[in-house]
């Protein structure tokens, strides 16, 4: 497991003919994305997450959209009201 958990943790794939073993191993690997017997299947509806040296944050999914948003307040006083 030490070799499977380096300083980076963007994504991993477990290739094996045994899906039970693949899930068990996959749970132990510290990565944002995990695949079993395939690689790179993504959808814009699913979040993509990097961990450790691969970065922190989210791409895609609702949480990613919210991460790029920030609240702005804009107020304007009516000139006639302000200056009578």
N, CA, C and O of each residue as an XYZ file, in Angstrom:
336
protein
N       0.813     -1.198      0.000
C       0.000      0.000      0.000
C       0.855      1.260      0.000
O       0.431      2.293     -0.518
N       2.034      1.190      0.565
C       2.886      2.381      0.615
C       3.189      2.884     -0.796
O       3.164      4.093     -1.030
N       3.472      1.992     -1.732
C       3.756      2.403     -3.111
C       2.504      2.908     -3.804
O       2.596      3.714     -4.730
N       1.350      2.456     -3.380
C       0.096      2.889     -4.000
C      -0.402      4.209     -3.430
O      -1.353      4.784     -3.961
N       0.211      4.699     -2.368
C      -0.204      5.949     -1.728
C       0.959      6.942     -1.677
O       1.439      7.270     -0.592
N       1.421      7.428     -2.841
C       2.525      8.389     -2.840
C       2.051      9.763     -2.370
O       0.949      9.899     -1.839
N       2.888     10.774     -2.568
C       2.538     12.124     -2.117
C       1.412     12.740     -2.939
O       0.854     13.765     -2.549
N       1.073     12.132     -4.063
C      -0.014     12.636     -4.902
C      -1.219     11.722     -4.757
O      -1.086     10.566     -4.356
N      -2.390     12.241     -5.082
C      -3.579     11.420     -4.921
C      -4.724     11.847     -5.812
O      -5.856     11.984     -5.348
N      -4.439     12.062     -7.098
C      -5.489     12.521     -7.991
C      -6.445     11.387     -8.353
O      -7.656     11.517     -8.176
N      -5.910     10.283     -8.856
C      -6.776      9.185     -9.286
C      -6.002      7.876     -9.282
O      -4.772      7.860     -9.294
N      -6.747      6.784     -9.265
C      -6.135      5.459     -9.292
C      -7.077      4.478     -9.976
O      -8.289      4.688    -10.024
N      -6.505      3.414    -10.497
C      -7.278      2.319    -11.071
C      -6.766      1.011    -10.488
O      -5.559      0.812    -10.349
N      -7.681      0.132    -10.150
C      -7.329     -1.207     -9.680
C      -7.782     -2.184    -10.761
O      -8.972     -2.281    -11.059
N      -6.832     -2.903    -11.345
C      -7.144     -3.906    -12.354
C      -7.023     -5.284    -11.724
O      -5.955     -5.667    -11.248
N      -8.109     -6.015    -11.724
C      -8.126     -7.376    -11.199
C      -9.396     -8.061    -11.694
O     -10.371     -7.396    -12.044
N      -9.378     -9.353    -11.721
C     -10.573    -10.096    -12.097
C     -11.524    -10.321    -10.935
O     -12.601    -10.891    -11.111
N     -11.134     -9.878     -9.757
C     -11.927    -10.096     -8.549
C     -12.483     -8.764     -8.056
O     -11.752     -8.000     -7.425
N     -13.754     -8.460     -8.323
C     -14.319     -7.165     -7.930
C     -14.340     -6.933     -6.423
O     -14.243     -5.789     -5.980
N     -14.465     -7.982     -5.635
C     -14.452     -7.826     -4.172
C     -13.073     -7.356     -3.725
O     -12.958     -6.433     -2.919
N     -12.036     -7.987     -4.246
C     -10.673     -7.576     -3.913
C     -10.404     -6.158     -4.424
O      -9.760     -5.370     -3.731
N     -10.877     -5.830     -5.600
C     -10.664     -4.492     -6.158
C     -11.272     -3.420     -5.264
O     -10.643     -2.389     -5.027
N     -12.468     -3.641     -4.771
C     -13.102     -2.655     -3.875
C     -12.345     -2.548     -2.552
O     -12.179     -1.454     -2.012
N     -11.892     -3.677     -2.041
C     -11.140     -3.665     -0.776
C      -9.836     -2.876     -0.940
O      -9.501     -2.046     -0.094
N      -9.114     -3.131     -2.013
C      -7.866     -2.406     -2.268
C      -8.163     -0.941     -2.561
O      -7.472     -0.059     -2.052
N      -9.170     -0.672     -3.367
C      -9.522      0.702     -3.720
C      -9.847      1.569     -2.517
O      -9.523      2.756     -2.504
N     -10.481      0.993     -1.509
C     -10.801      1.758     -0.294
C      -9.547      2.174      0.464
O      -9.557      3.175      1.180
N      -8.476      1.416      0.311
C      -7.243      1.705      1.051
C      -6.347      2.720      0.339
O      -5.436      3.276      0.952
N      -6.596      2.962     -0.935
C      -5.775      3.911     -1.691
C      -6.328      5.313     -1.496
O      -7.529      5.543     -1.641
N      -5.453      6.241     -1.170
C      -5.854      7.623     -0.903
C      -5.801      8.417     -2.204
O      -4.752      8.933     -2.591
N      -6.949      8.507     -2.872
C      -7.026      9.226     -4.145
C      -8.420      9.809     -4.297
O      -9.389      9.304     -3.728
N      -8.503     10.872     -5.068
C      -9.790     11.524     -5.273
C     -10.706     10.742     -6.197
O     -11.919     10.721     -5.986
N     -10.155     10.101     -7.213
C     -10.948      9.307     -8.151
C     -10.458      7.879     -8.161
O      -9.255      7.625     -8.108
N     -11.394      6.941     -8.230
C     -11.024      5.525     -8.240
C     -11.836      4.804     -9.301
O     -13.043      5.009     -9.430
N     -11.159      3.963    -10.052
C     -11.831      3.135    -11.040
C     -11.452      1.683    -10.801
O     -10.384      1.387    -10.266
N     -12.335      0.786    -11.202
C     -12.067     -0.649    -11.139
C     -12.140     -1.198    -12.554
O     -13.167     -1.079    -13.222
N     -11.047     -1.800    -13.006
C     -10.937     -2.435    -14.321
C     -11.259     -1.503    -15.487
O     -11.657     -1.967    -16.556
N     -11.096     -0.223    -15.298
C     -11.254      0.764    -16.372
C     -10.562      2.032    -15.919
O     -10.003      2.078    -14.824
N     -10.594      3.060    -16.746
C      -9.969      4.317    -16.347
C     -10.620      5.476    -17.088
O     -10.954      5.364    -18.267
N     -10.793      6.566    -16.400
C     -11.168      7.823    -17.027
C     -12.633      8.029    -17.333
O     -12.978      9.002    -18.003
N     -13.510      7.158    -16.875
C     -14.932      7.379    -17.108
C     -15.404      8.498    -16.193
O     -15.444      8.334    -14.974
N     -15.761      9.632    -16.777
C     -16.166     10.798    -15.997
C     -17.440     11.390    -16.572
O     -17.793     11.149    -17.726
N     -18.105     12.148    -15.768
C     -19.278     12.904    -16.183
C     -19.202     14.254    -15.503
O     -18.715     14.359    -14.377
N     -19.677     15.288    -16.176
C     -19.671     16.616    -15.555
C     -20.572     16.669    -14.325
O     -20.507     17.629    -13.557
N     -21.408     15.657    -14.128
C     -22.279     15.617    -12.958
C     -21.549     15.104    -11.716
O     -22.007     15.314    -10.593
N     -20.425     14.439    -11.918
C     -19.677     13.891    -10.793
C     -18.511     14.797    -10.455
O     -17.819     15.299    -11.341
N     -18.305     14.996     -9.188
C     -17.188     15.825     -8.751
C     -15.870     15.109     -8.997
O     -15.777     13.887     -8.879
N     -14.860     15.885     -9.338
C     -13.500     15.384     -9.443
C     -12.712     16.063     -8.333
O     -12.717     17.289     -8.217
N     -12.046     15.274     -7.532
C     -11.380     15.799     -6.343
C      -9.927     15.344     -6.336
O      -9.637     14.165     -6.539
N      -9.022     16.279     -6.103
C      -7.618     15.941     -5.900
C      -7.316     15.964     -4.411
O      -7.896     16.758     -3.671
N      -6.429     15.115     -3.976
C      -6.025     15.097     -2.572
C      -4.505     15.122     -2.493
O      -3.813     14.858     -3.476
N      -4.006     15.437     -1.326
C      -2.566     15.500     -1.056
C      -1.888     16.429     -2.060
O      -2.390     17.526     -2.302
N      -0.764     16.025     -2.650
C      -0.010     16.881     -3.554
C      -0.680     17.142     -4.887
O      -0.172     17.933     -5.682
N      -1.804     16.500     -5.154
C      -2.536     16.735     -6.396
C      -3.450     17.943     -6.294
O      -4.119     18.305     -7.261
N      -3.480     18.558     -5.137
C      -4.303     19.749     -4.980
C      -5.567     19.446     -4.215
O      -5.976     18.296     -4.060
N      -6.158     20.496     -3.752
C      -7.390     20.378     -2.999
C      -8.456     21.178     -3.712
O      -8.164     22.207     -4.321
N      -9.664     20.721     -3.640
C     -10.758     21.417     -4.284
C     -11.548     20.465     -5.154
O     -11.265     19.269     -5.220
N     -12.531     21.015     -5.812
C     -13.461     20.209     -6.586
C     -13.574     20.752     -8.001
O     -13.529     21.964     -8.212
N     -13.719     19.871     -8.954
C     -14.067     20.218    -10.321
C     -15.334     19.456    -10.651
O     -15.481     18.292    -10.279
N     -16.234     20.097    -11.337
C     -17.514     19.514    -11.741
C     -18.411     19.315    -10.525
O     -17.940     19.349     -9.388
N     -19.664     19.114    -10.760
C     -20.615     18.926     -9.676
C     -20.982     20.245     -9.008
O     -20.337     21.267     -9.242
N     -22.003     20.219     -8.190
C     -22.525     21.410     -7.529
C     -21.499     22.050     -6.608
O     -21.368     23.274     -6.592
N     -20.777     21.256     -5.850
C     -19.799     21.814     -4.917
C     -18.703     22.576     -5.658
O     -18.203     23.580     -5.150
N     -18.327     22.122     -6.836
C     -17.315     22.826     -7.624
C     -17.829     24.175     -8.098
O     -17.100     25.167     -8.062
N     -19.070     24.218     -8.538
C     -19.655     25.491     -8.972
C     -19.674     26.469     -7.811
O     -19.318     27.637     -7.974
N     -20.082     26.006     -6.653
C     -20.139     26.877     -5.477
C     -18.753     27.351     -5.064
O     -18.614     28.443     -4.512
N     -17.731     26.552     -5.321
C     -16.373     26.935     -4.956
C     -15.891     28.145     -5.761
O     -15.044     28.901     -5.284
N     -16.414     28.338     -6.966
C     -16.013     29.458     -7.808
C     -16.909     30.681     -7.626
O     -16.695     31.703     -8.277
N     -17.890     30.589     -6.765
C     -18.795     31.705     -6.523
C     -18.369     32.467     -5.282
O     -17.776     31.906     -4.360
N     -18.680     33.753     -5.275
C     -18.493     34.540     -4.063
C     -19.557     35.622     -4.044
O     -20.056     36.047     -5.086
N     -19.890     36.052     -2.855
C     -20.956     37.016     -2.657
C     -20.439     38.419     -2.916
O     -19.388     38.805     -2.403
N     -21.180     39.188     -3.718
C     -20.853     40.590     -3.957
C     -22.051     41.423     -3.535
O     -23.198     41.061     -3.793
N     -21.776     42.515     -2.900
C     -22.838     43.444     -2.513
C     -22.586     44.743     -3.252
O     -21.475     45.272     -3.233
N     -23.614     45.255     -3.898
C     -23.511     46.510     -4.631
C     -24.676     47.373     -4.184
O     -25.835     46.992     -4.344
N     -24.375     48.517     -3.634
C     -25.431     49.421     -3.157
C     -25.277     50.760     -3.852
O     -24.163     51.232     -4.079
N     -26.394     51.359     -4.184
C     -26.377     52.662     -4.842
C     -27.482     53.515     -4.235
O     -28.628     53.081     -4.120
N     -27.130     54.700     -3.861
C     -28.099     55.636     -3.290
C     -28.667     56.487     -4.422
O     -27.927     56.976     -5.276
N     -29.959     56.654     -4.420
C     -30.604     57.529     -5.394
C     -30.136     58.966     -5.145
O     -30.228     59.450     -4.017
N     -29.644     59.648     -6.164
C     -29.084     60.992     -6.011
C     -30.103     61.960     -5.421
O     -29.763     62.749     -4.539
N     -31.331     61.913     -5.887
C     -32.361     62.838     -5.386
C     -32.633     62.603     -3.908
O     -32.841     63.560     -3.162
N     -32.636     61.364     -3.475
C     -32.874     61.061     -2.063
C     -31.672     61.504     -1.232
O     -31.847     62.055     -0.145
N     -30.468     61.275     -1.723
C     -29.260     61.601     -0.969
C     -29.029     63.106     -0.852
O     -28.501     63.570      0.158
N     -29.414     63.868     -1.862
C     -29.101     65.297     -1.888
C     -30.350     66.176     -1.834
O     -30.279     67.379     -2.086
N     -31.459     65.589     -1.514
C     -32.713     66.307     -1.307
C     -33.162     67.039     -2.487
O     -34.207     67.689     -2.450
